[in-house]
Amino acid sequence: MPTAGALIDQPRVGKSQARCRPMQQSDLEAVVKVHQAAFPGFFLTRMGRPFLRAYYQAVLDFGASIALIATDENTGAVLGFAVGFRDPQGFYALFAHRRRRLLPAIALAVLRDPTLVKEILRNMRRVEAQARASVDAVELSSIAVAASGAGVGGVLLAAFATHARDGGARSLFLTTDADGNDAVRHFYERRGFTLDGHEDRGDRRLCRYVRTLG
Ligand SMILES: CC(C)(COP(=O)(O)OP(=O)(O)OC[C@H]1O[C@@H](n2cnc3c(N)ncnc32)[C@H](O)[C@@H]1OP(=O)(O)O)[C@@H](O)C(=O)NCCC(=O)NCCS
């Protein structure tokens, strides 16, 4: 992990430049906001702000995370983020361990939306399964931008790949929705990812993509 605040890249975004740097504690609120806007109706978003914040707090606390944000160099506004793990199973073990701490946030979410119970149970099983799995690659677990199509996502992805490679990883992997998600799949395919298979998660069918790091 580079030192906090170190410059990683300087893509152009409109007339100003976006800077890519490691995520810090003070970025959490902005990261949560970008996540909520970029992933409406998704599980983590539906779990509510406290849970989402706890998730990104765990990302920051976990020693083998790669957590980058892009900011506007003029305004300092957070333009997007990319988050993942050099040791995915280690992260999911940490997050499973924090479950007790997350109970109030989980209870609030269920009171607000009882239909979440099924998904929470499914996700608990998945987190436990991933914690046990042996994955020899860096997982890109979420990437999102405040405004699509300005080049920020591409730059974040490139910076993420550079960090992963510099840390010794040989490949990246991710999962994304198979259906109704052509633009995002195209985004990954144009950036060197190839389809490696599918997995079903409840009603969702996901594509698993991999990219070898040169
Ligand atoms: C996917 C995402 C991170 C891409 O970031 P971005 O800044 O829009 O990407 P760039 O501007 O660098 O590149 C645009 C490319 O993404 C694709 N794209 C995906 N979603 C897009 C959208 N909503 N608007 C415009 N372009 C989009 C375009 O097809 C374009 O492809 P090309 O340049 O290879 O031809 C961003 O659209 C986003 O945050 N989406 C919502 C969250 C999400 O679905 N994340 C991925 C979860 S697996």
The ligand as an SDF file (V2000), in Angstrom:
LIG
                    3D

 48 50  0  0  0  0  0  0  0  0999 V2000
  -18.9440    1.0170  -14.2070 C   0  0  0  0  0  0  0  0  0  0  0  0
  -18.3610    2.3830  -13.8400 C   0  0  0  0  0  0  0  0  0  0  0  0
  -17.4780    2.2570  -12.5880 C   0  0  0  0  0  0  0  0  0  0  0  0
  -17.5050    2.8660  -14.9980 C   0  0  0  0  0  0  0  0  0  0  0  0
  -16.9350    4.1080  -14.6390 O   0  0  0  0  0  0  0  0  0  0  0  0
  -16.9250    5.3310  -15.7020 P   0  0  0  0  0  0  0  0  0  0  0  0
  -16.2240    6.4790  -15.0950 O   0  0  0  0  0  0  0  0  0  0  0  0
  -18.3040    5.5520  -16.1990 O   0  0  0  0  0  0  0  0  0  0  0  0
  -16.0470    4.6410  -16.8360 O   0  0  0  0  0  0  0  0  0  0  0  0
  -15.2260    5.3600  -17.9690 P   0  0  0  0  0  0  0  0  0  0  0  0
  -15.7740    6.7290  -18.2170 O   0  0  0  0  0  0  0  0  0  0  0  0
  -13.7970    5.2100  -17.6580 O   0  0  0  0  0  0  0  0  0  0  0  0
  -15.5530    4.4340  -19.1710 O   0  0  0  0  0  0  0  0  0  0  0  0
  -16.8660    4.4330  -19.7230 C   0  0  0  0  0  0  0  0  0  0  0  0
  -17.0890    3.0420  -20.1950 C   0  0  0  0  0  0  0  0  0  0  0  0
  -17.9260    2.3900  -19.2430 O   0  0  0  0  0  0  0  0  0  0  0  0
  -19.1180    1.9900  -19.8640 C   0  0  0  0  0  0  0  0  0  0  0  0
  -20.1890    2.3960  -18.9810 N   0  0  0  0  0  0  0  0  0  0  0  0
  -20.6770    1.5750  -18.0230 C   0  0  0  0  0  0  0  0  0  0  0  0
  -21.7050    2.1730  -17.4160 N   0  0  0  0  0  0  0  0  0  0  0  0
  -21.8280    3.4060  -17.9590 C   0  0  0  0  0  0  0  0  0  0  0  0
  -22.7040    4.4940  -17.7590 C   0  0  0  0  0  0  0  0  0  0  0  0
  -23.6880    4.4160  -16.8380 N   0  0  0  0  0  0  0  0  0  0  0  0
  -22.5270    5.6340  -18.4580 N   0  0  0  0  0  0  0  0  0  0  0  0
  -21.5450    5.7170  -19.3820 C   0  0  0  0  0  0  0  0  0  0  0  0
  -20.6900    4.7090  -19.6250 N   0  0  0  0  0  0  0  0  0  0  0  0
  -20.8380    3.5560  -18.9400 C   0  0  0  0  0  0  0  0  0  0  0  0
  -19.1940    2.6080  -21.2140 C   0  0  0  0  0  0  0  0  0  0  0  0
  -19.6950    1.6310  -22.1000 O   0  0  0  0  0  0  0  0  0  0  0  0
  -17.7370    2.9850  -21.5170 C   0  0  0  0  0  0  0  0  0  0  0  0
  -17.1230    1.9610  -22.2240 O   0  0  0  0  0  0  0  0  0  0  0  0
  -15.8180    2.1820  -23.1680 P   0  0  0  0  0  0  0  0  0  0  0  0
  -15.1160    3.4540  -22.7530 O   0  0  0  0  0  0  0  0  0  0  0  0
  -14.9960    0.9850  -22.8900 O   0  0  0  0  0  0  0  0  0  0  0  0
  -16.3450    2.2270  -24.5510 O   0  0  0  0  0  0  0  0  0  0  0  0
  -19.4840    3.4390  -13.5930 C   0  0  0  0  0  0  0  0  0  0  0  0
  -20.3060    3.5210  -14.7230 O   0  0  0  0  0  0  0  0  0  0  0  0
  -20.3370    3.1890  -12.3650 C   0  0  0  0  0  0  0  0  0  0  0  0
  -20.0270    3.6650  -11.2840 O   0  0  0  0  0  0  0  0  0  0  0  0
  -21.4390    2.4460  -12.5380 N   0  0  0  0  0  0  0  0  0  0  0  0
  -22.3590    2.1820  -11.4120 C   0  0  0  0  0  0  0  0  0  0  0  0
  -21.7460    1.2070  -10.4130 C   0  0  0  0  0  0  0  0  0  0  0  0
  -21.3990   -0.1220  -11.0620 C   0  0  0  0  0  0  0  0  0  0  0  0
  -22.2180   -0.7390  -11.7200 O   0  0  0  0  0  0  0  0  0  0  0  0
  -20.1530   -0.5670  -10.8060 N   0  0  0  0  0  0  0  0  0  0  0  0
  -19.6550   -1.8410  -11.2840 C   0  0  0  0  0  0  0  0  0  0  0  0
  -20.0980   -2.9230  -10.3770 C   0  0  0  0  0  0  0  0  0  0  0  0
  -19.4220   -4.4960  -10.7770 S   0  0  0  0  0  0  0  0  0  0  0  0
  1  2  1  0
  2  3  1  0
  2  4  1  0
  2 36  1  0
  4  5  1  0
  5  6  1  0
  6  7  2  0
  6  8  1  0
  6  9  1  0
  9 10  1  0
 10 11  2  0
 10 12  1  0
 10 13  1  0
 13 14  1  0
 14 15  1  0
 15 16  1  0
 15 30  1  0
 16 17  1  0
 17 18  1  0
 17 28  1  0
 18 19  1  0
 18 27  1  0
 19 20  2  0
 20 21  1  0
 21 22  1  0
 21 27  2  0
 22 23  1  0
 22 24  2  0
 24 25  1  0
 25 26  2  0
 26 27  1  0
 28 29  1  0
 28 30  1  0
 30 31  1  0
 31 32  1  0
 32 33  2  0
 32 34  1  0
 32 35  1  0
 36 37  1  0
 36 38  1  0
 38 39  2  0
 38 40  1  0
 40 41  1  0
 41 42  1  0
 42 43  1  0
 43 44  2  0
 43 45  1  0
 45 46  1  0
 46 47  1  0
 47 48  1  0
M  END
$$$$
